[in-house]
Amino acid sequence: MIRSTAMILKKCLREDDIVIRMGGDEFLAILQDCDAEMAGMIEQRIRIAIDAYNASISEIDRRISISFGFAVAKSDELTIEQLIQKADMLMYQNKAINRAHE
């Protein structure tokens, strides 16, 4: 599943974007020259690709679930660590919201 998720992310991101596996099932995407609107469009592309992947899988326990959090900053506004921390916090907030709607 991790390999499938990585392939989906790679296909949905732009050529210059970078995907890193942070550990376990957590990935970090570095989107250079990207504003919040573009990040939202990329997020939507990933959601559509995951929905298509899940529709093609008959085993429910092999389906992919994903939560997003992203942070946008100008070149020297925040450190890498601050950006990751901000995105991580938003991801966990989104996970909580999604669980509440299930």
N, CA, C and O atoms as a MOPAC input file, in Angstrom:
PM7 MOZYME 1SCF
protein

 N      0.82100 1    -1.19300 1     0.00000 1
 C      0.00000 1     0.00000 1     0.00000 1
 C      0.86700 1     1.26000 1     0.00000 1
 O      0.53200 1     2.25600 1    -0.64000 1
 N      1.97400 1     1.20200 1     0.71900 1
 C      2.86300 1     2.36700 1     0.75300 1
 C      3.44100 1     2.62500 1    -0.63700 1
 O      3.53500 1     3.77100 1    -1.07600 1
 N      3.82500 1     1.55600 1    -1.32000 1
 C      4.34700 1     1.69900 1    -2.67700 1
 C      3.28500 1     2.26900 1    -3.61000 1
 O      3.58600 1     3.14000 1    -4.42700 1
 N      2.05400 1     1.79300 1    -3.50100 1
 C      0.95600 1     2.29800 1    -4.33700 1
 C      0.69300 1     3.77000 1    -4.05400 1
 O      0.48500 1     4.56000 1    -4.97500 1
 N      0.70300 1     4.13500 1    -2.77100 1
 C      0.48900 1     5.53300 1    -2.40100 1
 C      1.59700 1     6.41800 1    -2.97000 1
 O      1.32700 1     7.49400 1    -3.50400 1
 N      2.84300 1     5.96000 1    -2.85300 1
 C      3.96600 1     6.73600 1    -3.38300 1
 C      3.83900 1     6.92900 1    -4.89100 1
 O      4.11600 1     8.01500 1    -5.40100 1
 N      3.42600 1     5.89500 1    -5.60200 1
 C      3.26700 1     6.01200 1    -7.05500 1
 C      2.15500 1     6.98600 1    -7.41300 1
 O      2.29800 1     7.77000 1    -8.35100 1
 N      1.05700 1     6.94700 1    -6.68000 1
 C     -0.04200 1     7.88600 1    -6.92500 1
 C      0.43700 1     9.31400 1    -6.69300 1
 O      0.18300 1    10.19600 1    -7.51300 1
 N      1.12500 1     9.54200 1    -5.58400 1
 C      1.61800 1    10.88300 1    -5.28600 1
 C      2.56200 1    11.37300 1    -6.38700 1
 O      2.45600 1    12.51100 1    -6.84300 1
 N      3.46500 1    10.52200 1    -6.80000 1
 C      4.43500 1    10.90600 1    -7.82900 1
 C      3.73000 1    11.27500 1    -9.13300 1
 O      4.11800 1    12.23600 1    -9.79600 1
 N      2.70400 1    10.52100 1    -9.50000 1
 C      1.95700 1    10.79800 1   -10.74100 1
 C      1.16300 1    12.10000 1   -10.65900 1
 O      0.97300 1    12.77600 1   -11.67000 1
 N      0.70200 1    12.45200 1    -9.46400 1
 C     -0.16100 1    13.62500 1    -9.31200 1
 C      0.60900 1    14.92700 1    -9.10200 1
 O      0.06500 1    16.01100 1    -9.31200 1
 N      1.85200 1    14.82400 1    -8.69600 1
 C      2.62900 1    16.02300 1    -8.43900 1
 C      3.30700 1    16.50800 1    -9.71400 1
 O      3.39100 1    15.79100 1   -10.71100 1
 N      3.78000 1    17.72900 1    -9.65000 1
 C      4.47700 1    18.32000 1   -10.78500 1
 C      5.89900 1    17.76500 1   -10.86600 1
 O      6.40900 1    17.19100 1    -9.90400 1
 N      6.51900 1    17.94200 1   -12.00600 1
 C      7.84200 1    17.37000 1   -12.25300 1
 C      8.89100 1    17.79900 1   -11.22600 1
 O      9.72100 1    16.98400 1   -10.82300 1
 N      8.86900 1    19.05800 1   -10.79700 1
 C      9.87100 1    19.56800 1    -9.85900 1
 C      9.51900 1    19.35200 1    -8.39300 1
 O     10.32500 1    19.66300 1    -7.51600 1
 N      8.32800 1    18.82300 1    -8.11100 1
 C      7.92800 1    18.57100 1    -6.73500 1
 C      8.66800 1    17.35300 1    -6.19200 1
 O      9.10000 1    16.48700 1    -6.95200 1
 N      8.80500 1    17.29600 1    -4.88800 1
 C      9.55400 1    16.21900 1    -4.23100 1
 C      8.63100 1    15.52100 1    -3.23600 1
 O      7.91900 1    16.17700 1    -2.47500 1
 N      8.64800 1    14.19200 1    -3.24600 1
 C      7.88900 1    13.40400 1    -2.26400 1
 C      8.87900 1    12.64600 1    -1.40300 1
 O      9.80700 1    12.01100 1    -1.90300 1
 N      8.66400 1    12.72400 1    -0.09900 1
 C      9.52700 1    12.05200 1     0.86200 1
 C      8.65400 1    11.21900 1     1.78300 1
 O      7.62600 1    11.70000 1     2.26100 1
 N      9.04400 1     9.98200 1     2.03800 1
 C      8.36100 1     9.17800 1     3.04700 1
 C      8.96800 1     9.54400 1     4.38700 1
 O     10.15200 1     9.31400 1     4.63100 1
 N      8.13600 1    10.12100 1     5.26000 1
 C      8.60300 1    10.57700 1     6.56700 1
 C      8.77800 1     9.40800 1     7.53400 1
 O      9.59700 1     9.47400 1     8.45100 1
 N      8.02100 1     8.35700 1     7.33300 1
 C      8.05900 1     7.19600 1     8.21600 1
 C      6.67700 1     6.59700 1     8.27300 1
 O      5.68000 1     7.30000 1     8.10900 1
 N      6.61300 1     5.31300 1     8.50400 1
 C      5.30900 1     4.65300 1     8.55200 1
 C      4.53800 1     4.93300 1     7.28600 1
 O      5.01000 1     4.65900 1     6.18300 1
 N      3.34700 1     5.48100 1     7.44900 1
 C      2.50800 1     5.78800 1     6.29200 1
 C      2.40100 1     7.28900 1     6.05000 1
 O      1.43700 1     7.75300 1     5.44100 1
 N      3.37900 1     8.04400 1     6.52000 1
 C      3.34600 1     9.50000 1     6.35400 1
 C      4.31800 1     9.94600 1     5.27300 1
 O      5.48200 1     9.54400 1     5.24500 1
 N      3.80400 1    10.78900 1     4.38200 1
 C      4.58900 1    11.33600 1     3.29400 1
 C      4.61600 1    12.85300 1     3.39000 1
 O      3.68500 1    13.47300 1     3.90300 1
 N      5.68500 1    13.43500 1     2.89300 1
 C      5.83600 1    14.87600 1     2.81500 1
 C      6.06900 1    15.22300 1     1.35200 1
 O      6.92600 1    14.63000 1     0.69600 1
 N      5.31600 1    16.17200 1     0.85000 1
 C      5.51900 1    16.66400 1    -0.51100 1
 C      6.00900 1    18.10200 1    -0.43500 1
 O      5.39200 1    18.94100 1     0.22200 1
 N      7.09500 1    18.37900 1    -1.09400 1
 C      7.62500 1    19.73200 1    -1.16700 1
 C      7.24500 1    20.28600 1    -2.52900 1
 O      7.71900 1    19.81400 1    -3.56300 1
 N      6.38300 1    21.29500 1    -2.51400 1
 C      5.85100 1    21.88500 1    -3.73800 1
 C      6.49400 1    23.25400 1    -3.91500 1
 O      6.09500 1    24.22500 1    -3.27100 1
 N      7.46800 1    23.32300 1    -4.77100 1
 C      8.18000 1    24.57800 1    -4.98200 1
 C      7.34000 1    25.53000 1    -5.82400 1
 O      6.58100 1    25.10700 1    -6.69600 1
 N      7.48800 1    26.82200 1    -5.54800 1
 C      6.74200 1    27.84900 1    -6.28700 1
 C      5.25600 1    27.50300 1    -6.35300 1
 O      4.66900 1    27.43600 1    -7.43300 1
 N      4.65900 1    27.28600 1    -5.18300 1
 C      3.27400 1    26.83000 1    -5.11200 1
 C      2.52800 1    27.65600 1    -4.07400 1
 O      2.96200 1    27.76700 1    -2.92700 1
 N      1.40100 1    28.23600 1    -4.48300 1
 C      0.57500 1    28.96800 1    -3.53500 1
 C     -0.53500 1    28.05400 1    -3.01500 1
 O     -0.64400 1    26.90100 1    -3.43300 1
 N     -1.34500 1    28.56700 1    -2.11500 1
 C     -2.40500 1    27.75100 1    -1.50100 1
 C     -3.40400 1    27.25800 1    -2.53800 1
 O     -3.89400 1    26.13300 1    -2.43300 1
 N     -3.71400 1    28.07700 1    -3.53200 1
 C     -4.67100 1    27.66000 1    -4.56800 1
 C     -4.12500 1    26.47500 1    -5.36700 1
 O     -4.84800 1    25.50600 1    -5.60300 1
 N     -2.87000 1    26.53900 1    -5.78300 1
 C     -2.25900 1    25.44100 1    -6.52800 1
 C     -2.16600 1    24.19200 1    -5.66200 1
 O     -2.41700 1    23.08600 1    -6.14100 1
 N     -1.80300 1    24.36000 1    -4.37800 1
 C     -1.72700 1    23.21600 1    -3.46100 1
 C     -3.09300 1    22.54300 1    -3.34300 1
 O     -3.17900 1    21.31600 1    -3.29500 1
 N     -4.15200 1    23.33800 1    -3.29600 1
 C     -5.50400 1    22.78300 1    -3.24700 1
 C     -5.84800 1    22.00300 1    -4.50600 1
 O     -6.51700 1    20.97200 1    -4.43800 1
 N     -5.39300 1    22.49000 1    -5.65500 1
 C     -5.63400 1    21.78000 1    -6.91600 1
 C     -4.87300 1    20.45000 1    -6.95300 1
 O     -5.39100 1    19.43800 1    -7.42500 1
 N     -3.64800 1    20.47100 1    -6.45400 1
 C     -2.86000 1    19.23300 1    -6.39700 1
 C     -3.49500 1    18.25100 1    -5.42500 1
 O     -3.55400 1    17.05200 1    -5.69800 1
 N     -3.97000 1    18.75400 1    -4.29600 1
 C     -4.67000 1    17.89600 1    -3.33200 1
 C     -5.87400 1    17.23700 1    -3.98900 1
 O     -6.10700 1    16.04300 1    -3.79600 1
 N     -6.63300 1    17.99000 1    -4.75300 1
 C     -7.80900 1    17.44400 1    -5.43100 1
 C     -7.41200 1    16.36400 1    -6.44300 1
 O     -8.08500 1    15.34000 1    -6.55200 1
 N     -6.32200 1    16.59100 1    -7.18300 1
 C     -5.83100 1    15.57400 1    -8.13400 1
 C     -5.48600 1    14.28100 1    -7.40700 1
 O     -5.79600 1    13.18900 1    -7.88400 1
 N     -4.84200 1    14.41100 1    -6.24500 1
 C     -4.47000 1    13.23000 1    -5.46900 1
 C     -5.71600 1    12.50800 1    -4.97400 1
 O     -5.78700 1    11.28100 1    -5.04000 1
 N     -6.69700 1    13.25400 1    -4.48000 1
 C     -7.94700 1    12.63300 1    -4.00000 1
 C     -8.64500 1    11.85900 1    -5.12100 1
 O     -9.11900 1    10.74300 1    -4.90600 1
 N     -8.70500 1    12.44300 1    -6.29400 1
 C     -9.34600 1    11.78200 1    -7.44500 1
 C     -8.59100 1    10.50500 1    -7.80800 1
 O     -9.20600 1     9.47400 1    -8.08000 1
 N     -7.25200 1    10.57400 1    -7.81300 1
 C     -6.44400 1     9.40100 1    -8.14700 1
 C     -6.61200 1     8.30000 1    -7.10200 1
 O     -6.66800 1     7.12100 1    -7.45200 1
 N     -6.69300 1     8.66800 1    -5.83300 1
 C     -6.89100 1     7.66300 1    -4.78100 1
 C     -8.27600 1     7.05200 1    -4.87100 1
 O     -8.43200 1     5.84500 1    -4.68800 1
 N     -9.28900 1     7.86900 1    -5.15000 1
 C    -10.64300 1     7.32800 1    -5.33800 1
 C    -10.67100 1     6.32500 1    -6.49200 1
 O    -11.31100 1     5.27900 1    -6.38900 1
 N     -9.98400 1     6.63900 1    -7.58100 1
 C     -9.92900 1     5.72300 1    -8.73300 1
 C     -9.19600 1     4.43700 1    -8.35200 1
 O     -9.63200 1     3.34500 1    -8.71400 1
 N     -8.10200 1     4.56100 1    -7.63400 1
 C     -7.36100 1     3.38300 1    -7.18100 1
 C     -8.25100 1     2.51500 1    -6.28800 1
 O     -8.33300 1     1.30200 1    -6.47900 1
 N     -8.91400 1     3.13800 1    -5.31600 1
 C     -9.76800 1     2.39100 1    -4.39700 1
 C    -10.92500 1     1.70600 1    -5.12700 1
 O    -11.32900 1     0.60500 1    -4.75300 1
 N    -11.44900 1     2.34100 1    -6.14700 1
 C    -12.54200 1     1.74300 1    -6.92100 1
 C    -12.06900 1     0.49600 1    -7.66300 1
 O    -12.86800 1    -0.38800 1    -7.97200 1
 N    -10.77300 1     0.42600 1    -7.94800 1
 C    -10.24100 1    -0.72300 1    -8.69300 1
 C     -9.82000 1    -1.87400 1    -7.78000 1
 O     -9.45900 1    -2.94500 1    -8.26800 1
 N     -9.86000 1    -1.67300 1    -6.48400 1
 C     -9.42200 1    -2.68100 1    -5.50600 1
 C    -10.64900 1    -3.33600 1    -4.88800 1
 O    -11.52200 1    -2.65500 1    -4.35000 1
 N    -10.71100 1    -4.66400 1    -4.96600 1
 C    -11.87400 1    -5.35700 1    -4.40700 1
 C    -11.75700 1    -5.57000 1    -2.89600 1
 O    -12.77100 1    -5.62700 1    -2.20000 1
 N    -10.52200 1    -5.69000 1    -2.38000 1
 C    -10.32900 1    -5.92100 1    -0.95300 1
 C    -10.38200 1    -4.58400 1    -0.20000 1
 O     -9.53500 1    -3.71300 1    -0.40000 1
 N    -11.37500 1    -4.44000 1     0.65500 1
 C    -11.55900 1    -3.18800 1     1.39100 1
 C    -10.34100 1    -2.85700 1     2.24000 1
 O     -9.98300 1    -1.68600 1     2.37300 1
 N     -9.69700 1    -3.87100 1     2.81600 1
 C     -8.55700 1    -3.61400 1     3.69200 1
 C     -7.30000 1    -3.17100 1     2.93900 1
 O     -6.30300 1    -2.83000 1     3.57700 1
 N     -7.31700 1    -3.16600 1     1.61200 1
 C     -6.18100 1    -2.69900 1     0.81800 1
 C     -6.41800 1    -1.30700 1     0.23900 1
 O     -5.58400 1    -0.78800 1    -0.50300 1
 N     -7.54400 1    -0.71200 1     0.57500 1
 C     -7.83900 1     0.62700 1     0.06800 1
 C     -7.02400 1     1.67500 1     0.81200 1
 O     -6.66500 1     1.50200 1     1.97700 1
 N     -6.74300 1     2.75600 1     0.11300 1
 C     -5.91900 1     3.82900 1     0.65800 1
 C     -6.80800 1     4.92100 1     1.23100 1
 O     -7.79800 1     5.32900 1     0.62300 1
 N     -6.43200 1     5.38100 1     2.40900 1
 C     -7.07800 1     6.52100 1     3.03400 1
 C     -6.00100 1     7.58700 1     3.19600 1
 O     -4.85500 1     7.27000 1     3.51600 1
 N     -6.36200 1     8.84200 1     2.97700 1
 C     -5.34200 1     9.88900 1     3.01900 1
 C     -5.89000 1    11.13000 1     3.71300 1
 O     -7.06000 1    11.48100 1     3.56400 1
 N     -5.02800 1    11.77700 1     4.46600 1
 C     -5.34900 1    13.05400 1     5.09400 1
 C     -4.28500 1    14.05000 1     4.66800 1
 O     -3.12000 1    13.68700 1     4.50700 1
 N     -4.67700 1    15.29600 1     4.48700 1
 C     -3.76900 1    16.32600 1     4.00500 1
 C     -3.60400 1    17.43100 1     5.03100 1
 O     -4.50400 1    17.72100 1     5.82000 1
 N     -2.45400 1    18.02500 1     4.99600 1
 C     -2.17700 1    19.26500 1     5.70300 1
 C     -1.08300 1    19.94200 1     4.91200 1
 O     -0.08900 1    19.30600 1     4.56000 1
 N     -1.24500 1    21.20900 1     4.62900 1
 C     -0.16400 1    21.87900 1     3.91800 1
 C      0.06500 1    23.27100 1     4.45600 1
 O     -0.82900 1    23.91000 1     5.01000 1
 N      1.29600 1    23.72000 1     4.27200 1
 C      1.70300 1    25.04500 1     4.72000 1
 C      2.36600 1    25.74200 1     3.54200 1
 O      3.09300 1    25.12200 1     2.76600 1
 N      2.11000 1    27.02000 1     3.42100 1
 C      2.67400 1    27.82000 1     2.33600 1
 C      3.47500 1    28.95200 1     2.96200 1
 O      3.02700 1    29.60100 1     3.90700 1
 N      4.66000 1    29.17500 1     2.42200 1
 C      5.49900 1    30.26500 1     2.93600 1
 C      6.32900 1    30.85300 1     1.81500 1
 O      6.67900 1    30.17300 1     0.85000 1
 N      6.63000 1    32.11200 1     1.96100 1
 C      7.56600 1    32.75400 1     1.05200 1
 C      8.96600 1    32.23200 1     1.38100 1
 O      9.14700 1    31.56900 1     2.40300 1
 N      9.92900 1    32.51100 1     0.55700 1
 C     11.24800 1    31.87900 1     0.62100 1
 C     11.88200 1    31.82300 1     2.01600 1
 O     12.39700 1    30.77100 1     2.39600 1
 N     11.86400 1    32.89600 1     2.77900 1
 C     12.53000 1    32.86000 1     4.08600 1
 C     11.59100 1    33.16700 1     5.24700 1
 O     12.03300 1    33.53400 1     6.33600 1
 N     10.30300 1    33.01600 1     5.00700 1
 C      9.30700 1    33.34600 1     6.02200 1
 C      9.32300 1    32.36500 1     7.20000 1
 O      9.25500 1    32.78400 1     8.35500 1
 N      9.41100 1    31.07800 1     6.91500 1
 C      9.43200 1    30.03300 1     7.94100 1
 C     10.57700 1    29.07200 1     7.64000 1
 O     11.00800 1    28.94300 1     6.49400 1
 N     11.05900 1    28.40700 1     8.67100 1
 C     12.06600 1    27.36800 1     8.45400 1
 C     11.37100 1    26.11100 1     7.92900 1
 O     10.14800 1    25.98800 1     8.00500 1
 N     12.15600 1    25.19500 1     7.40400 1
 C     11.60900 1    23.91500 1     6.94600 1
 C     10.89900 1    23.21500 1     8.09900 1
 O      9.80900 1    22.67100 1     7.92300 1
 N     11.50900 1    23.22700 1     9.26400 1
 C     10.91200 1    22.56900 1    10.43400 1
 C      9.56600 1    23.18600 1    10.79400 1
 O      8.62700 1    22.46500 1    11.13000 1
 N      9.46200 1    24.52200 1    10.72700 1
 C      8.19800 1    25.20000 1    11.02700 1
 C      7.13400 1    24.86000 1     9.99200 1
 O      5.97000 1    24.66300 1    10.34100 1
 N      7.52300 1    24.79100 1     8.72100 1
 C      6.56600 1    24.42200 1     7.67800 1
 C      6.04400 1    23.00600 1     7.88700 1
 O      4.84200 1    22.76000 1     7.78000 1
 N      6.94500 1    22.07900 1     8.18400 1
 C      6.53500 1    20.69400 1     8.41800 1
 C      5.62800 1    20.61000 1     9.63400 1
 O      4.61500 1    19.91200 1     9.60300 1
 N      5.97800 1    21.31100 1    10.70200 1
 C      5.15900 1    21.30800 1    11.91900 1
 C      3.75900 1    21.86300 1    11.64100 1
 O      2.76400 1    21.30700 1    12.10600 1
 N      3.68600 1    22.95400 1    10.88700 1
 C      2.39200 1    23.55700 1    10.55300 1
 C      1.54800 1    22.61100 1     9.69600 1
 O      0.35800 1    22.43000 1     9.95300 1
 N      2.16200 1    22.01600 1     8.68800 1
 C      1.43700 1    21.08100 1     7.82000 1
 C      0.98300 1    19.86100 1     8.60100 1
 O     -0.13300 1    19.38000 1     8.40500 1
 N      1.83300 1    19.35400 1     9.48400 1
 C      1.50000 1    18.18400 1    10.29400 1
 C      0.31400 1    18.47600 1    11.20500 1
 O     -0.58500 1    17.64600 1    11.34700 1
 N      0.31100 1    19.65400 1    11.82300 1
 C     -0.78900 1    20.04500 1    12.69700 1
 C     -2.10600 1    20.10000 1    11.90200 1
 O     -3.13800 1    19.61800 1    12.36900 1
 N     -2.05900 1    20.68600 1    10.71100 1
 C     -3.27100 1    20.76900 1     9.88300 1
 C     -3.73200 1    19.39000 1     9.43400 1
 O     -4.93400 1    19.13700 1     9.35700 1
 N     -2.79100 1    18.49100 1     9.13700 1
 C     -3.16300 1    17.13800 1     8.74500 1
 C     -3.92900 1    16.45100 1     9.87700 1
 O     -4.95900 1    15.82300 1     9.63300 1
 N     -3.43500 1    16.56600 1    11.10500 1
 C     -4.11800 1    15.92900 1    12.22800 1
 C     -5.47600 1    16.57300 1    12.50600 1
 O     -6.40900 1    15.88500 1    12.91800 1
 N     -5.59700 1    17.86800 1    12.28800 1
 C     -6.89600 1    18.52200 1    12.41000 1
 C     -7.86400 1    17.97200 1    11.35200 1
 O     -9.02800 1    17.70400 1    11.65100 1
 N     -7.38100 1    17.80900 1    10.12800 1
 C     -8.21600 1    17.26000 1     9.06100 1
 C     -8.62000 1    15.81800 1     9.35000 1
 O     -9.75100 1    15.42500 1     9.06600 1
 N     -7.70800 1    15.02600 1     9.91200 1
 C     -8.04100 1    13.65100 1    10.28900 1
 C     -9.17500 1    13.63800 1    11.30400 1
 O    -10.10500 1    12.84000 1    11.18800 1
 N     -9.10200 1    14.51700 1    12.29600 1
 C    -10.14400 1    14.59500 1    13.32700 1
 C    -11.48000 1    14.98300 1    12.73000 1
 O    -12.51400 1    14.42500 1    13.09900 1
 N    -11.46800 1    15.93400 1    11.81300 1
 C    -12.70100 1    16.36900 1    11.15600 1
 C    -13.29500 1    15.21200 1    10.33700 1
 O    -14.50000 1    14.96700 1    10.37900 1
 N    -12.43700 1    14.51000 1     9.59700 1
 C    -12.91800 1    13.39200 1     8.77700 1
 C    -13.50000 1    12.27700 1     9.62900 1
 O    -14.50700 1    11.67600 1     9.25500 1
 N    -12.88000 1    11.99200 1    10.77400 1
 C    -13.41900 1    10.94800 1    11.66200 1
 C    -14.78200 1    11.36400 1    12.21100 1
 O    -15.66500 1    10.52400 1    12.38500 1
 N    -14.95200 1    12.63500 1    12.48000 1
 C    -16.22700 1    13.12600 1    13.02300 1
 C    -17.36100 1    13.00100 1    11.99500 1
 O    -18.52800 1    12.88400 1    12.36800 1
 N    -17.01600 1    13.02600 1    10.70300 1
 C    -18.02700 1    12.93000 1     9.64800 1
 C    -18.29200 1    11.49300 1     9.21900 1
 O    -19.17800 1    11.25300 1     8.39900 1
 N    -17.54300 1    10.53100 1     9.75500 1
 C    -17.74900 1     9.13300 1     9.36900 1
 C    -18.86100 1     8.49400 1    10.15100 1
 O    -19.16300 1     7.31800 1     9.94700 1

